Amino acid sequence: MSIGRSELAGLIGKIISALPEEREEGAENVCDWSQSFDLLEARIVVRILSVVAHSEKNATVREAQLNAVAEIFSPRSMSRDDVAPVLEIPLPNLDPSEISYIQGIGDSLGGIEGSPS
C-alpha cells in the first residue's frame, strides 16, 4: 500500500507546521493512515516525527507525535537510527504516557536508551 507522494508531502507539511494544532493533526493522521504507508513513507514519517518530537515544547503535541512514532515504527524494516532522537529525549521532562511510548519503542529494539537526566 501507499498513501502516495503528494499525500506524503501534505502530511509532512502538517507534521512540521509552526502551528501546534496542525502538528497534532499531522501526528493523528499518521495513526489513522498507519496501515496505508509503504516502507519508504513509514520510514520518512518516523524519522521526521522523531526529530520534531525531540524538540517539541507542547506536551499534548509531543504525546501525539510519540504515539504516532510508536504506531508505525517497525524494527523489522527500520533501525535505531530512525528513532534515535526519540530515545534521546530526557525522560524526567515527560508525562508517564509519553514515557510509555518511548519505552515501547526502546523495548521493540531490545532496550531503551532514553536519557536518565
N, CA, C and O atoms as CSV, one atom per row, in Angstrom:
chain,resi,resn,atom,element,x,y,z
A,1,MET,N,N,0.831,-1.189,0.000
A,1,MET,CA,C,0.000,0.000,0.000
A,1,MET,C,C,0.873,1.249,0.000
A,1,MET,O,O,2.089,1.182,0.177
A,2,SER,N,N,0.233,2.363,-0.198
A,2,SER,CA,C,0.928,3.639,-0.225
A,2,SER,C,C,-0.106,4.752,-0.089
A,2,SER,O,O,-1.218,4.654,-0.605
A,3,ILE,N,N,0.284,5.810,0.617
A,3,ILE,CA,C,-0.616,6.964,0.675
A,3,ILE,C,C,-0.402,7.865,-0.530
A,3,ILE,O,O,-1.229,8.733,-0.809
A,4,GLY,N,N,0.691,7.670,-1.244
A,4,GLY,CA,C,1.014,8.489,-2.407
A,4,GLY,C,C,1.931,9.640,-2.020
A,4,GLY,O,O,1.877,10.168,-0.909
A,5,ARG,N,N,2.745,9.996,-2.947
A,5,ARG,CA,C,3.770,11.013,-2.659
A,5,ARG,C,C,3.170,12.391,-2.392
A,5,ARG,O,O,3.697,13.128,-1.559
A,6,SER,N,N,2.094,12.757,-3.066
A,6,SER,CA,C,1.509,14.078,-2.807
A,6,SER,C,C,0.866,14.118,-1.425
A,6,SER,O,O,0.951,15.134,-0.735
A,7,GLU,N,N,0.222,13.025,-1.012
A,7,GLU,CA,C,-0.335,12.958,0.349
A,7,GLU,C,C,0.796,12.983,1.383
A,7,GLU,O,O,0.668,13.612,2.434
A,8,LEU,N,N,1.894,12.301,1.081
A,8,LEU,CA,C,3.046,12.295,1.985
A,8,LEU,C,C,3.585,13.714,2.159
A,8,LEU,O,O,3.900,14.128,3.275
A,9,ALA,N,N,3.689,14.445,1.077
A,9,ALA,CA,C,4.174,15.825,1.152
A,9,ALA,C,C,3.246,16.679,2.012
A,9,ALA,O,O,3.715,17.475,2.826
A,10,GLY,N,N,1.943,16.523,1.840
A,10,GLY,CA,C,0.983,17.277,2.654
A,10,GLY,C,C,1.070,16.891,4.124
A,10,GLY,O,O,0.972,17.749,5.001
A,11,LEU,N,N,1.252,15.610,4.391
A,11,LEU,CA,C,1.381,15.136,5.765
A,11,LEU,C,C,2.642,15.701,6.417
A,11,LEU,O,O,2.608,16.130,7.570
A,12,ILE,N,N,3.729,15.700,5.695
A,12,ILE,CA,C,4.978,16.268,6.224
A,12,ILE,C,C,4.782,17.747,6.539
A,12,ILE,O,O,5.278,18.240,7.553
A,13,GLY,N,N,4.065,18.450,5.678
A,13,GLY,CA,C,3.776,19.869,5.940
A,13,GLY,C,C,3.056,20.067,7.253
A,13,GLY,O,O,3.355,21.004,7.993
A,14,LYS,N,N,2.100,19.188,7.552
A,14,LYS,CA,C,1.392,19.283,8.828
A,14,LYS,C,C,2.326,18.957,9.994
A,14,LYS,O,O,2.323,19.652,11.010
A,15,ILE,N,N,3.108,17.919,9.847
A,15,ILE,CA,C,3.987,17.467,10.929
A,15,ILE,C,C,4.987,18.542,11.330
A,15,ILE,O,O,5.351,18.647,12.501
A,16,ILE,N,N,5.434,19.340,10.365
A,16,ILE,CA,C,6.439,20.359,10.659
A,16,ILE,C,C,5.866,21.770,10.738
A,16,ILE,O,O,6.617,22.745,10.778
A,17,SER,N,N,4.569,21.881,10.761
A,17,SER,CA,C,3.904,23.188,10.799
A,17,SER,C,C,4.336,24.011,12.014
A,17,SER,O,O,4.720,23.462,13.046
A,18,ALA,N,N,4.266,25.315,11.875
A,18,ALA,CA,C,4.523,26.214,13.000
A,18,ALA,C,C,3.372,26.197,13.999
A,18,ALA,O,O,3.540,26.604,15.149
A,19,LEU,N,N,2.210,25.731,13.567
A,19,LEU,CA,C,1.026,25.729,14.427
A,19,LEU,C,C,0.898,24.406,15.189
A,19,LEU,O,O,0.860,23.344,14.568
A,20,PRO,N,N,0.830,24.453,16.514
A,20,PRO,CA,C,0.714,23.214,17.296
A,20,PRO,C,C,-0.488,22.357,16.900
A,20,PRO,O,O,-0.402,21.129,16.889
A,21,GLU,N,N,-1.601,23.002,16.577
A,21,GLU,CA,C,-2.800,22.254,16.206
A,21,GLU,C,C,-2.567,21.432,14.937
A,21,GLU,O,O,-3.036,20.299,14.832
A,22,GLU,N,N,-1.851,22.003,13.988
A,22,GLU,CA,C,-1.559,21.288,12.753
A,22,GLU,C,C,-0.569,20.159,12.987
A,22,GLU,O,O,-0.697,19.087,12.397
A,23,ARG,N,N,0.435,20.397,13.858
A,23,ARG,CA,C,1.394,19.334,14.170
A,23,ARG,C,C,0.687,18.156,14.836
A,23,ARG,O,O,0.975,16.997,14.540
A,24,GLU,N,N,-0.248,18.471,15.744
A,24,GLU,CA,C,-1.003,17.412,16.408
A,24,GLU,C,C,-1.889,16.671,15.398
A,24,GLU,O,O,-1.969,15.443,15.419
A,25,GLU,N,N,-2.545,17.416,14.528
A,25,GLU,CA,C,-3.388,16.798,13.498
A,25,GLU,C,C,-2.553,15.902,12.583
A,25,GLU,O,O,-2.989,14.812,12.212
A,26,GLY,N,N,-1.359,16.358,12.222
A,26,GLY,CA,C,-0.470,15.549,11.390
A,26,GLY,C,C,-0.112,14.234,12.068
A,26,GLY,O,O,-0.118,13.182,11.430
A,27,ALA,N,N,0.201,14.292,13.362
A,27,ALA,CA,C,0.525,13.071,14.111
A,27,ALA,C,C,-0.690,12.149,14.179
A,27,ALA,O,O,-0.554,10.931,14.062
A,28,GLU,N,N,-1.862,12.720,14.364
A,28,GLU,CA,C,-3.080,11.911,14.396
A,28,GLU,C,C,-3.369,11.290,13.031
A,28,GLU,O,O,-3.850,10.160,12.951
A,29,ASN,N,N,-3.077,12.026,11.962
A,29,ASN,CA,C,-3.234,11.473,10.613
A,29,ASN,C,C,-2.321,10.271,10.406
A,29,ASN,O,O,-2.706,9.298,9.758
A,30,VAL,N,N,-1.122,10.339,10.954
A,30,VAL,CA,C,-0.190,9.211,10.856
A,30,VAL,C,C,-0.822,7.960,11.455
A,30,VAL,O,O,-0.772,6.885,10.857
A,31,CYS,N,N,-1.412,8.103,12.628
A,31,CYS,CA,C,-2.074,6.962,13.271
A,31,CYS,C,C,-3.238,6.457,12.423
A,31,CYS,O,O,-3.422,5.250,12.269
A,32,ASP,N,N,-4.015,7.376,11.880
A,32,ASP,CA,C,-5.157,6.995,11.050
A,32,ASP,C,C,-4.719,6.226,9.802
A,32,ASP,O,O,-5.413,5.311,9.358
A,33,TRP,N,N,-3.572,6.597,9.242
A,33,TRP,CA,C,-3.091,6.012,7.999
A,33,TRP,C,C,-2.031,4.932,8.237
A,33,TRP,O,O,-1.389,4.487,7.286
A,34,SER,N,N,-1.842,4.511,9.464
A,34,SER,CA,C,-0.721,3.630,9.812
A,34,SER,C,C,-0.637,2.373,8.949
A,34,SER,O,O,0.463,1.893,8.678
A,35,GLN,N,N,-1.750,1.842,8.521
A,35,GLN,CA,C,-1.743,0.618,7.705
A,35,GLN,C,C,-1.591,0.909,6.217
A,35,GLN,O,O,-1.522,-0.017,5.407
A,36,SER,N,N,-1.537,2.175,5.854
A,36,SER,CA,C,-1.504,2.548,4.439
A,36,SER,C,C,-0.127,2.941,3.927
A,36,SER,O,O,0.067,3.034,2.715
A,37,PHE,N,N,0.833,3.176,4.815
A,37,PHE,CA,C,2.164,3.605,4.381
A,37,PHE,C,C,2.930,2.465,3.733
A,37,PHE,O,O,2.843,1.320,4.176
A,38,ASP,N,N,3.680,2.780,2.682
A,38,ASP,CA,C,4.653,1.810,2.208
A,38,ASP,C,C,5.911,1.976,3.065
A,38,ASP,O,O,5.970,2.877,3.902
A,39,LEU,N,N,6.901,1.130,2.868
A,39,LEU,CA,C,8.090,1.158,3.734
A,39,LEU,C,C,8.818,2.496,3.694
A,39,LEU,O,O,9.232,3.006,4.734
A,40,LEU,N,N,8.975,3.061,2.517
A,40,LEU,CA,C,9.665,4.343,2.392
A,40,LEU,C,C,8.891,5.443,3.115
A,40,LEU,O,O,9.473,6.221,3.870
A,41,GLU,N,N,7.594,5.506,2.888
A,41,GLU,CA,C,6.773,6.531,3.537
A,41,GLU,C,C,6.833,6.401,5.054
A,41,GLU,O,O,6.994,7.400,5.756
A,42,ALA,N,N,6.706,5.190,5.560
A,42,ALA,CA,C,6.748,4.976,7.012
A,42,ALA,C,C,8.082,5.409,7.590
A,42,ALA,O,O,8.134,6.056,8.636
A,43,ARG,N,N,9.151,5.053,6.915
A,43,ARG,CA,C,10.481,5.409,7.427
A,43,ARG,C,C,10.694,6.926,7.414
A,43,ARG,O,O,11.244,7.482,8.364
A,44,ILE,N,N,10.270,7.579,6.366
A,44,ILE,CA,C,10.390,9.042,6.292
A,44,ILE,C,C,9.596,9.690,7.435
A,44,ILE,O,O,10.101,10.566,8.136
A,45,VAL,N,N,8.363,9.251,7.606
A,45,VAL,CA,C,7.499,9.834,8.634
A,45,VAL,C,C,8.066,9.578,10.028
A,45,VAL,O,O,8.065,10.480,10.865
A,46,VAL,N,N,8.548,8.371,10.288
A,46,VAL,CA,C,9.139,8.061,11.593
A,46,VAL,C,C,10.343,8.960,11.858
A,46,VAL,O,O,10.487,9.489,12.961
A,47,ARG,N,N,11.184,9.132,10.888
A,47,ARG,CA,C,12.368,9.974,11.078
A,47,ARG,C,C,11.984,11.432,11.351
A,47,ARG,O,O,12.534,12.060,12.256
A,48,ILE,N,N,11.056,11.961,10.584
A,48,ILE,CA,C,10.649,13.354,10.784
A,48,ILE,C,C,9.965,13.518,12.136
A,48,ILE,O,O,10.279,14.447,12.881
A,49,LEU,N,N,9.039,12.629,12.458
A,49,LEU,CA,C,8.362,12.719,13.761
A,49,LEU,C,C,9.341,12.582,14.918
A,49,LEU,O,O,9.185,13.250,15.941
A,50,SER,N,N,10.340,11.734,14.775
A,50,SER,CA,C,11.337,11.562,15.836
A,50,SER,C,C,12.099,12.856,16.090
A,50,SER,O,O,12.348,13.226,17.238
A,51,VAL,N,N,12.459,13.529,15.027
A,51,VAL,CA,C,13.190,14.796,15.159
A,51,VAL,C,C,12.307,15.867,15.788
A,51,VAL,O,O,12.736,16.568,16.704
A,52,VAL,N,N,11.071,15.996,15.297
A,52,VAL,CA,C,10.226,17.061,15.825
A,52,VAL,C,C,9.760,16.766,17.251
A,52,VAL,O,O,9.601,17.692,18.046
A,53,ALA,N,N,9.542,15.501,17.588
A,53,ALA,CA,C,9.151,15.154,18.962
A,53,ALA,C,C,10.264,15.495,19.938
A,53,ALA,O,O,9.998,15.909,21.067
A,54,HIS,N,N,11.502,15.325,19.512
A,54,HIS,CA,C,12.638,15.633,20.383
A,54,HIS,C,C,12.669,17.099,20.786
A,54,HIS,O,O,13.064,17.437,21.902
A,55,SER,N,N,12.252,17.963,19.878
A,55,SER,CA,C,12.315,19.401,20.162
A,55,SER,C,C,10.955,20.020,20.492
A,55,SER,O,O,10.866,21.226,20.722
A,56,GLU,N,N,9.903,19.210,20.518
A,56,GLU,CA,C,8.549,19.718,20.760
A,56,GLU,C,C,8.399,20.245,22.183
A,56,GLU,O,O,8.771,19.567,23.140
A,57,LYS,N,N,7.859,21.445,22.323
A,57,LYS,CA,C,7.645,22.066,23.637
A,57,LYS,C,C,6.233,21.836,24.164
A,57,LYS,O,O,6.011,21.869,25.375
A,58,ASN,N,N,5.285,21.604,23.274
A,58,ASN,CA,C,3.892,21.395,23.662
A,58,ASN,C,C,3.700,19.915,24.015
A,58,ASN,O,O,3.814,19.047,23.150
A,59,ALA,N,N,3.407,19.636,25.293
A,59,ALA,CA,C,3.315,18.253,25.767
A,59,ALA,C,C,2.208,17.468,25.064
A,59,ALA,O,O,2.379,16.279,24.796
A,60,THR,N,N,1.097,18.097,24.766
A,60,THR,CA,C,-0.002,17.411,24.083
A,60,THR,C,C,0.408,16.997,22.677
A,60,THR,O,O,0.127,15.880,22.242
A,61,VAL,N,N,1.065,17.895,21.979
A,61,VAL,CA,C,1.529,17.601,20.627
A,61,VAL,C,C,2.612,16.527,20.675
A,61,VAL,O,O,2.602,15.594,19.872
A,62,ARG,N,N,3.545,16.659,21.618
A,62,ARG,CA,C,4.632,15.678,21.739
A,62,ARG,C,C,4.075,14.272,21.997
A,62,ARG,O,O,4.561,13.293,21.432
A,63,GLU,N,N,3.058,14.183,22.850
A,63,GLU,CA,C,2.450,12.877,23.115
A,63,GLU,C,C,1.845,12.290,21.837
A,63,GLU,O,O,1.988,11.096,21.572
A,64,ALA,N,N,1.174,13.126,21.051
A,64,ALA,CA,C,0.609,12.664,19.783
A,64,ALA,C,C,1.717,12.214,18.833
A,64,ALA,O,O,1.565,11.214,18.131
A,65,GLN,N,N,2.819,12.942,18.811
A,65,GLN,CA,C,3.944,12.582,17.948
A,65,GLN,C,C,4.560,11.244,18.380
A,65,GLN,O,O,4.843,10.384,17.545
A,66,LEU,N,N,4.761,11.083,19.680
A,66,LEU,CA,C,5.337,9.833,20.189
A,66,LEU,C,C,4.403,8.657,19.926
A,66,LEU,O,O,4.854,7.568,19.569
A,67,ASN,N,N,3.119,8.874,20.100
A,67,ASN,CA,C,2.136,7.837,19.802
A,67,ASN,C,C,2.233,7.431,18.331
A,67,ASN,O,O,2.206,6.244,18.007
A,68,ALA,N,N,2.345,8.414,17.450
A,68,ALA,CA,C,2.427,8.127,16.014
A,68,ALA,C,C,3.701,7.352,15.683
A,68,ALA,O,O,3.664,6.406,14.897
A,69,VAL,N,N,4.816,7.745,16.275
A,69,VAL,CA,C,6.068,7.013,16.043
A,69,VAL,C,C,5.899,5.568,16.502
A,69,VAL,O,O,6.234,4.635,15.772
A,70,ALA,N,N,5.379,5.389,17.710
A,70,ALA,CA,C,5.184,4.034,18.239
A,70,ALA,C,C,4.235,3.225,17.361
A,70,ALA,O,O,4.404,2.015,17.209
A,71,GLU,N,N,3.250,3.885,16.790
A,71,GLU,CA,C,2.248,3.205,15.957
A,71,GLU,C,C,2.844,2.645,14.674
A,71,GLU,O,O,2.483,1.544,14.260
A,72,ILE,N,N,3.746,3.381,14.037
A,72,ILE,CA,C,4.238,2.921,12.735
A,72,ILE,C,C,5.679,2.422,12.745
A,72,ILE,O,O,6.155,1.912,11.731
A,73,PHE,N,N,6.382,2.558,13.863
A,73,PHE,CA,C,7.755,2.064,13.917
A,73,PHE,C,C,7.776,0.546,13.852
A,73,PHE,O,O,7.024,-0.125,14.560
A,74,SER,N,N,8.627,0.016,13.012
A,74,SER,CA,C,8.802,-1.425,12.884
A,74,SER,C,C,10.279,-1.762,12.873
A,74,SER,O,O,10.978,-1.413,11.921
A,75,PRO,N,N,10.780,-2.439,13.915
A,75,PRO,CA,C,12.201,-2.785,13.939
A,75,PRO,C,C,12.597,-3.772,12.833
A,75,PRO,O,O,13.784,-3.970,12.574
A,76,ARG,N,N,11.618,-4.381,12.191
A,76,ARG,CA,C,11.924,-5.289,11.073
A,76,ARG,C,C,12.364,-4.520,9.829
A,76,ARG,O,O,13.132,-5.041,9.021
A,77,SER,N,N,11.890,-3.301,9.670
A,77,SER,CA,C,12.224,-2.538,8.466
A,77,SER,C,C,12.870,-1.189,8.761
A,77,SER,O,O,13.200,-0.438,7.843
A,78,MET,N,N,13.050,-0.884,10.056
A,78,MET,CA,C,13.662,0.379,10.453
A,78,MET,C,C,14.747,0.083,11.479
A,78,MET,O,O,14.817,-1.014,12.033
A,79,SER,N,N,15.583,1.073,11.718
A,79,SER,CA,C,16.697,0.880,12.643
A,79,SER,C,C,16.609,1.839,13.825
A,79,SER,O,O,15.776,2.745,13.859
A,80,ARG,N,N,17.475,1.615,14.770
A,80,ARG,CA,C,17.605,2.502,15.923
A,80,ARG,C,C,17.869,3.937,15.460
A,80,ARG,O,O,17.390,4.890,16.074
A,81,ASP,N,N,18.623,4.082,14.390
A,81,ASP,CA,C,18.921,5.425,13.866
A,81,ASP,C,C,17.655,6.179,13.479
A,81,ASP,O,O,17.604,7.404,13.597
A,82,ASP,N,N,16.636,5.463,13.020
A,82,ASP,CA,C,15.392,6.112,12.609
A,82,ASP,C,C,14.670,6.776,13.778
A,82,ASP,O,O,13.968,7.769,13.589
A,83,VAL,N,N,14.839,6.238,14.979
A,83,VAL,CA,C,14.149,6.762,16.162
A,83,VAL,C,C,15.113,7.322,17.205
A,83,VAL,O,O,14.702,7.618,18.327
A,84,ALA,N,N,16.375,7.468,16.855
A,84,ALA,CA,C,17.385,7.937,17.806
A,84,ALA,C,C,16.985,9.228,18.523
A,84,ALA,O,O,17.173,9.311,19.737
A,85,PRO,N,N,16.442,10.237,17.837
A,85,PRO,CA,C,16.076,11.461,18.566
A,85,PRO,C,C,15.040,11.212,19.671
A,85,PRO,O,O,15.099,11.844,20.725
A,86,VAL,N,N,14.102,10.302,19.435
A,86,VAL,CA,C,13.103,9.975,20.455
A,86,VAL,C,C,13.776,9.340,21.665
A,86,VAL,O,O,13.438,9.656,22.805
A,87,LEU,N,N,14.723,8.452,21.417
A,87,LEU,CA,C,15.395,7.753,22.506
A,87,LEU,C,C,16.320,8.664,23.307
A,87,LEU,O,O,16.769,8.302,24.394
A,88,GLU,N,N,16.602,9.847,22.763
A,88,GLU,CA,C,17.457,10.824,23.440
A,88,GLU,C,C,16.670,11.858,24.241
A,88,GLU,O,O,17.275,12.708,24.894
A,89,ILE,N,N,15.355,11.810,24.209
A,89,ILE,CA,C,14.541,12.768,24.970
A,89,ILE,C,C,14.731,12.484,26.459
A,89,ILE,O,O,14.566,11.343,26.889
A,90,PRO,N,N,15.072,13.495,27.250
A,90,PRO,CA,C,15.233,13.288,28.693
A,90,PRO,C,C,13.903,12.855,29.325
A,90,PRO,O,O,12.927,13.604,29.297
A,91,LEU,N,N,13.871,11.669,29.881
A,91,LEU,CA,C,12.633,11.116,30.430
A,91,LEU,C,C,12.033,11.925,31.578
A,91,LEU,O,O,10.808,11.990,31.676
A,92,PRO,N,N,12.829,12.544,32.453
A,92,PRO,CA,C,12.212,13.319,33.533
A,92,PRO,C,C,11.361,14.502,33.055
A,92,PRO,O,O,10.568,15.040,33.827
A,93,ASN,N,N,11.518,14.907,31.804
A,93,ASN,CA,C,10.746,16.016,31.247
A,93,ASN,C,C,9.386,15.579,30.711
A,93,ASN,O,O,8.622,16.412,30.224
A,94,LEU,N,N,9.073,14.288,30.792
A,94,LEU,CA,C,7.890,13.748,30.129
A,94,LEU,C,C,6.828,13.273,31.099
A,94,LEU,O,O,7.107,12.968,32.259
A,95,ASP,N,N,5.595,13.215,30.595
A,95,ASP,CA,C,4.483,12.618,31.332
A,95,ASP,C,C,4.609,11.101,31.258
A,95,ASP,O,O,5.269,10.584,30.356
A,96,PRO,N,N,3.990,10.379,32.188
A,96,PRO,CA,C,4.058,8.907,32.165
A,96,PRO,C,C,3.607,8.292,30.841
A,96,PRO,O,O,4.195,7.307,30.392
A,97,SER,N,N,2.584,8.848,30.214
A,97,SER,CA,C,2.123,8.282,28.939
A,97,SER,C,C,3.178,8.443,27.844
A,97,SER,O,O,3.353,7.560,27.004
A,98,GLU,N,N,3.880,9.583,27.864
A,98,GLU,CA,C,4.940,9.794,26.877
A,98,GLU,C,C,6.084,8.809,27.108
A,98,GLU,O,O,6.644,8.252,26.164
A,99,ILE,N,N,6.417,8.610,28.373
A,99,ILE,CA,C,7.486,7.667,28.716
A,99,ILE,C,C,7.126,6.262,28.237
A,99,ILE,O,O,7.987,5.530,27.748
A,100,SER,N,N,5.866,5.890,28.377
A,100,SER,CA,C,5.472,4.539,27.952
A,100,SER,C,C,5.649,4.357,26.444
A,100,SER,O,O,6.024,3.272,26.000
A,101,TYR,N,N,5.390,5.389,25.657
A,101,TYR,CA,C,5.618,5.279,24.209
A,101,TYR,C,C,7.104,5.077,23.923
A,101,TYR,O,O,7.474,4.223,23.118
A,102,ILE,N,N,7.946,5.859,24.578
A,102,ILE,CA,C,9.391,5.742,24.360
A,102,ILE,C,C,9.887,4.384,24.818
A,102,ILE,O,O,10.705,3.764,24.138
A,103,GLN,N,N,9.406,3.911,25.960
A,103,GLN,CA,C,9.820,2.594,26.440
A,103,GLN,C,C,9.376,1.500,25.480
A,103,GLN,O,O,10.116,0.547,25.240
A,104,GLY,N,N,8.177,1.630,24.931
A,104,GLY,CA,C,7.704,0.647,23.961
A,104,GLY,C,C,8.575,0.601,22.715
A,104,GLY,O,O,8.872,-0.473,22.195
A,105,ILE,N,N,8.979,1.771,22.242
A,105,ILE,CA,C,9.868,1.843,21.082
A,105,ILE,C,C,11.213,1.218,21.442
A,105,ILE,O,O,11.749,0.409,20.686
A,106,GLY,N,N,11.754,1.598,22.599
A,106,GLY,CA,C,13.033,1.042,23.040
A,106,GLY,C,C,12.959,-0.452,23.238
A,106,GLY,O,O,13.878,-1.175,22.854
A,107,ASP,N,N,11.887,-0.925,23.828
A,107,ASP,CA,C,11.711,-2.365,24.050
A,107,ASP,C,C,11.668,-3.128,22.728
A,107,ASP,O,O,12.203,-4.232,22.623
A,108,SER,N,N,11.033,-2.537,21.729
A,108,SER,CA,C,10.958,-3.215,20.430
A,108,SER,C,C,12.348,-3.340,19.786
A,108,SER,O,O,12.580,-4.194,18.929
A,109,LEU,N,N,13.253,-2.474,20.218
A,109,LEU,CA,C,14.637,-2.536,19.723
A,109,LEU,C,C,15.539,-3.378,20.610
A,109,LEU,O,O,16.707,-3.600,20.291
A,110,GLY,N,N,14.988,-3.846,21.731
A,110,GLY,CA,C,15.790,-4.651,22.639
A,110,GLY,C,C,16.351,-3.873,23.808
A,110,GLY,O,O,17.319,-4.317,24.425
A,111,GLY,N,N,15.778,-2.733,24.131
A,111,GLY,CA,C,16.214,-1.949,25.284
A,111,GLY,C,C,16.068,-0.478,25.030
A,111,GLY,O,O,16.189,-0.024,23.892
A,112,ILE,N,N,15.811,0.271,26.074
A,112,ILE,CA,C,15.620,1.715,25.960
A,112,ILE,C,C,16.948,2.434,26.183
A,112,ILE,O,O,17.777,2.016,26.991
A,113,GLU,N,N,17.120,3.512,25.454
A,113,GLU,CA,C,18.297,4.349,25.614
A,113,GLU,C,C,17.940,5.750,25.993
A,113,GLU,O,O,18.735,6.666,25.778
A,114,GLY,N,N,16.764,5.955,26.555
A,114,GLY,CA,C,16.368,7.302,26.975
A,114,GLY,C,C,17.327,7.836,28.014
A,114,GLY,O,O,17.841,7.078,28.836
A,115,SER,N,N,17.566,9.104,27.986
A,115,SER,CA,C,18.494,9.733,28.916
A,115,SER,C,C,17.894,9.805,30.306
A,115,SER,O,O,16.746,10.223,30.458
A,116,PRO,N,N,18.656,9.399,31.340
A,116,PRO,CA,C,18.132,9.444,32.690
A,116,PRO,C,C,18.092,10.843,33.288
A,116,PRO,O,O,17.526,11.032,34.364
A,117,SER,N,N,18.675,11.819,32.620
A,117,SER,CA,C,18.674,13.176,33.177
A,117,SER,C,C,17.768,14.107,32.445
A,117,SER,O,O,17.668,15.281,32.804
